[in-house]
Amino acid sequence: MNSKLSTSTWRYLDTSFSNGYENMAIDEAIFTRCQQGKLPPTIRFYGWTPPAVSLGYFQKAENTVDFKACERQGIDVVRRLSGGRTVLHDKELTYSLICPEGTLPFTTNILETYKTISECLISALKSLNLNVQWVTFRDKHSSSTHLHKKTASCFSSPSWYEITIEGKKICGSAQKRRGGVFLQHGSILLEHDAEMLAEVLFSWKSKQELLAEIRSTTTSINSHLAKKITFYELQTLMRESFEEHLGITLHKGELTDYEYALKDQLLKERYQSSEWNLNRRYVTKNNIEMGTQVA
């Protein structure tokens, strides 16, 4: 039996700039409401102010982030719902895509979902005449044998179907699935502050070695353009590319009253809580999400 759903009308949200706690609470509010069958598939674009470090769901904060450095720099620290490693969010465009699994053109396969979304991102970036490529193979020996030597940064090594320019990662994405719905959100770097990232990350390497690694593995869009593109110009390109490649129509919408209320609840119970953001043992022990067991 073919269980795939088909819908061509999606909701598009431009929530502009918020702090890290608000951004993660909004993503989860949309995700939860979509599981309840109350929302169409949704694509959201947003930015971060002030800058924030987001931790992967199961990361140990105390082994990853220098909290004193974050405080000096005015950087928030928040734990996101999705997995993966640390991301410094600053001068970037962030997208989130939330929809039921199997909604056309997506399959229920996780890697195929990454691939489909990457095709949308790559098309938009190629329209800027950027020489972008995606990663289709990882050196298994390198990733398994030397994993403990890699930095905690999401951008220190690309995964399948993530996007690079001249071998350097320019986008980083993570995914969460629960209740028959998936959420994928990702950072598209407009600018990149390697020094700031090196300052806030803990590493077994010296700061000089860490900085050299970050510079050798990560780049940004505007470092490859003669005329810099703005946040809103890139957002327009991305929105048009998602419409074209997914075969959908995006209708601009707003967060519903219920989503706002759920966002406020999530802020209070989770994203503004130091236990949630900093204590991995608390997250692991309380592996419950708004009354729904985590997949």
Phi, psi and omega in degrees: 000134179274114184264005183293141175265160177222123174211139183249355181252115181244161175265139178241128180240130170247099182261009174056225188252133176218170174284170185298323182293315178297316183300315181288326177292321178296314179303316182288327177298316177297314181303313181295316182293326177294323177297330179280000178074022185257000184225150168286165171308142189228135170245128182237140173242141181201166176233181189232128171209122000288178174304153180218150168259126173252133179264144171297155188309318186254009180290149173273111185298319186292339178264002191240316192239138174271101186293326179294320177295320177298319179296318178299321184273355183071037184254127175287155173235123183223144175266129181267168181286331183273166181275200179095193186252184188292140175232133171265117182259119180216261182269084185209165166253126178252138175244152165224139180233123183233124176198162177298144177300140178084000175292124181301139009269014182278149168260180177275358180282130185296312182296323178294327176295313176304316183298314182297316180292321178299325177299322178295315182294316182297318180300317179296319182289325178293334177293345175267008182064032175271140180275071184269148176221161173245159182273124180243002179206138175243140176290100186300321180297316181294316185289330182271319185285326187248016183302322183291346180265352181280157179286169179282356184284134176302328187272002183285341174204137181281152175253180180308133174063016170273161198253136181229158168234122182053040177081359180254137184288137182239342178227145174224132184230156176216157187225151174224136177235137180194138174060032178079013181231145173242148172240125170237126174232153185202156181258132175243112191281118171279317176227165182216123180254089182297323181295318179297316180297316180297328181289324187268348180267141166275146180205151174289346180272164172290162179300324179293317178294319179297315179299317179298320179295315180299316180295330183276347185243348188228142177218184181219161183300309189289345175285353180244007182243139176290321176248118184295143176263146181268167176307312185284329175294317178294322178300317179297315178300317181293317180299313180297323180291319176299317179299312184295312189277335176268349181067042184235167171246125180263122176254123182295132181226190177228159171298139178282166177301321180295319179296320177298317180295319179293322175301315180296322178295317179295322176300313183292315187276340190223291196287341173261011181262129178294331178297316179293312188287327190245343188251099181297324181298323178295315181298316182293315180295319183258058187279052183235137184238105177048043178084002181244128181297136179290136178286000000 
